[in-house]
Amino acid sequence: FSGTLKELINTKTWNFLWITYFYTLFAFGIKNNRELAVLHFVILGQLTLYLIIYNVTFGNAPDSSISRLLMHIAPLAFLSIAIVFKTVFKNKKFTF
């Protein structure tokens, strides 16, 4: 778990993508947006599945391959951040 967390906050690899994703997830939630709820479910579900697989397989450490696995869900994270910012700027709620 700690290897995955280290990779999620690694700004050399991901800049602020995952930090921003989790900020928008917790700060704005889904706000009655079904599309955003499905995106969050898919992203968090896949991330949870990766963590479970790393806990079950003892030969692999997240440090070795988690960055490649996060590449699969990074576009969805970008999309969910864009949807949140579109909603925020559309409603002109600048509460950062």
ABEGO torsion letter per residue (X at the ends): XAAAAAAAABAAAAEAAAAAAAAAAAAAEAGGBAAAAAAAAAAAAAAAAAAAAAAABAABBAAAAAAAAAAAAAAAAAAAAAAAAAAAAAAGBBBX
